[in-house]
Amino acid sequence: MVAVSLERALIEHNFEVWKKVEQMLSSDHNATFSDCFEHPEYLKDVLERYYPELMSDIIRSMKIYLGEFFLDEFLLGFLEKLEAK
């Protein structure tokens, strides 16, 4: 569910953003979008380094796509880690 909402939020910006994040997750963290739920720090690292100007928009889009599931405590923890300074 998180991976799908993440991919959808990235593609919403454009396919190149999705592709770059996918590549950097793989090369920098040996991870996929599915790994980001257990390791939000991977996603945060990639977004902060390559797309800091899009990070808040991507998180906002993910919240929208997660909809009612956004209230789940595990998802809240995931999103809080992404938004932490």
C-alpha positions as CSV (number, residue, x, y, z in Angstrom):
1,M,0.0,0.0,0.0
2,V,2.8,2.5,0.9
3,A,4.8,1.4,-2.1
4,V,1.9,2.0,-4.5
5,S,1.1,5.4,-3.0
6,L,4.7,6.4,-3.2
7,E,5.1,5.3,-6.8
8,R,1.8,7.1,-7.7
9,A,3.0,10.3,-6.0
10,L,6.3,10.2,-7.8
11,I,4.8,9.5,-11.2
12,E,2.3,12.4,-10.6
13,H,5.3,14.7,-10.7
14,N,6.7,12.9,-13.8
15,F,8.1,9.6,-14.8
16,E,11.7,10.8,-14.6
17,V,11.3,11.6,-10.9
18,W,10.0,8.1,-10.3
19,K,12.8,6.5,-12.3
20,K,15.5,8.5,-10.5
21,V,14.2,7.7,-7.1
22,E,13.9,4.0,-8.0
23,Q,17.5,4.0,-9.3
24,M,18.9,5.8,-6.3
25,L,17.0,3.6,-3.8
26,S,18.6,0.6,-5.6
27,S,22.2,2.0,-5.9
28,D,22.4,3.9,-2.6
29,H,20.5,1.5,-0.3
30,N,20.1,-1.7,-2.3
31,A,16.3,-1.2,-1.8
32,T,13.1,-1.0,-3.7
33,F,9.9,1.1,-3.2
34,S,8.5,-1.8,-1.1
35,D,11.4,-1.6,1.3
36,C,10.6,2.1,2.1
37,F,7.9,1.2,4.6
38,E,10.3,-0.6,6.9
39,H,13.1,1.9,6.1
40,P,11.6,5.3,5.6
41,E,15.1,6.7,6.1
42,Y,16.1,5.4,2.7
43,L,13.4,7.3,0.9
44,K,14.0,10.4,3.0
45,D,17.7,10.3,2.1
46,V,17.0,10.0,-1.6
47,L,14.3,12.7,-1.6
48,E,16.4,15.1,0.4
49,R,19.5,14.7,-1.8
50,Y,17.8,14.7,-5.2
51,Y,14.4,16.3,-4.9
52,P,14.2,18.5,-1.7
53,E,11.9,20.9,-3.5
54,L,9.4,18.2,-4.2
55,M,9.5,16.3,-0.9
56,S,6.6,18.0,0.9
57,D,4.4,17.7,-2.3
58,I,5.3,14.0,-2.6
59,I,4.4,13.4,1.1
60,R,1.2,15.3,0.7
61,S,0.2,13.2,-2.3
62,M,1.0,10.0,-0.5
63,K,-1.3,11.1,2.3
64,I,-4.1,11.7,-0.2
65,Y,-3.6,8.3,-1.9
66,L,-3.4,6.5,1.5
67,G,-6.8,8.1,2.4
68,E,-8.5,6.3,5.2
69,F,-5.4,4.2,5.8
70,F,-3.5,7.3,6.8
71,L,-5.0,7.0,10.3
72,D,-3.2,3.7,10.9
73,E,-0.5,4.1,13.5
74,F,2.1,2.3,11.5
75,L,1.5,4.6,8.5
76,L,1.5,7.6,10.8
77,G,4.9,6.5,12.1
78,F,6.2,6.1,8.6
79,L,5.1,9.5,7.5
80,E,6.4,11.2,10.7
81,K,9.8,9.7,10.0
82,L,9.7,11.1,6.5
83,E,8.7,14.6,7.7
84,A,11.2,14.8,10.6
85,K,13.8,17.4,10.3
